[in-house]
Amino acid sequence: MIYTAIDTFYLTDEQLKESPSRKDGIDEAVETTLRIYGCDLIQESGILLRLPQAVMATGQVLFHRFYCKKSFARFGVKRVAASCVWLASKLEECPRKAKHVIIVFHRMECRRENLPIEHFDVFSKKYAELKNDLIRTERHLLKEMGFICHVEHPHKFISNYLVTLGAPLELRQEAWNLANDSLRTTLCVRFKSEVVACGVVYAAARRFQIPLPESPPWWLVFDGDKSGIEEVCRVLAQLYSLPKAQYISVCKEKDSFTSTVAKTPESQASKEQESTSDVEAGQKIKADVEGSLSKEVKSRMTIDKPRETKKAEDDSKGLPADGEAKTEQANRKHKEDSERGRERERVRERERSREYDSERDKKRRERSRHSSRDRSSGHSEKLRRPSSRDHGSHRSSSHSSRDREYRHRHHPHS
């Protein structure tokens, strides 16, 4: 019985040997390879999605926990790894969109299977299917874990342990790298994080030949045990001795992010054999048919062949002529349309000029009317009111007549 609670999801060796994958006929080597392959996908996708290492570590732990309860034959490695990355990004508060996760896994599969990398259409039916499967697999993950997804990593213990032991700084980086590699194995579901941290510190110290205190033993201070540390070192040594993990198709359901299936060498060889056998059969049938034909039929065929070639030549000659006629008609139609458009523009310009001229004439007429009215009003005022000059001349004429009378009276001889 597996109990799922905070920091209690740990299994024994017997429980791991009786995993659901073993019950479906998958041996230990294939299961180990698929676990390593899925963790490699999670690590690589996290780098491409620019996620922190904590997200990738959480995704790998969720991956191992899920396959402790479910079989590789029922759930595909690639799609479960994608769901683990998507769920871990939300658990560690660095969420990524489902679209980005699907696109990254599609690109990784194309590169790993040597397929042409093409643009993934997010409006296609394939994308909708992958997104629904991603959501469905995430529900399976949460259901199997009882919605308790708390994960405690050994990374946070490494720095404290090394500072307490007074180890150099280069030992810290080596222990950190070993802790990252330990997530590809089942150590996270077999031992507590403190034991794994003690194991990677011990392995790093052995590699750099740095002595650690043993009286009293240093691992007792950190809640570790000697057997657990040795098992961690043994599993890490076995991991480094294995070749690079390759995908093994054991799932009965769909487990691909690409629309095309990668061609294997066996399928290519079978197709080549089929094609060669088809060619040989066709040659035999042709020889039998030629043998059955009589000489007269052969002669008729030879006579009819030149006629057929002439007809084909005439047809081929006629096709360009028809094409040229069509192009000429299209060019003429285009010219006529352009000329009609130009003519319409000219007519519009003429109408505009006429309207402008008529408005200008109206304005001129109005101005002339106003000027004539002003002139007539000024002339009438002059006739009605005499000017000051007229008054002056009238006065001067009256004075001159008076002077003449005075002179005539007093000086008659003058």
Protein Blocks (a to p, Z undefined) as FASTA:
>chain_A
ZZddehiaccdfklmmmgfklmnopafklmmmmmmmmmmmmmmmmmmnopafklmmmmmm
mmmmmmmmbcfklpcfklmmmmmmmmmmmmnopacdfklmmmmmmmmmmmmnopacdddd
fkbmklmmmmmmmmmmmmmmmmmnoopacdcdfklmmmmmmmmnopafklmmmmmmmmmm
mmmpmklmmbcfklmmmmmmmmmmmmnopacdfbdcfklmnopafklmmmmmmmmmmmmm
pccdddddfbfbdcdfbfbdcddfklmmmmmmmmmmmmmmmmmmmmmmmmmpcfklmmmm
mmmmmmmmmmmmmmmmmmmmmmmmmmmmmmmmmmmmmmmmmmmmmmmmmmmmmmmmmmmm
mmmmmmmmmmmmmmmmmmmmmmmpccfklmmmmmmmmmmmmmmmmmmmmmmmZZ
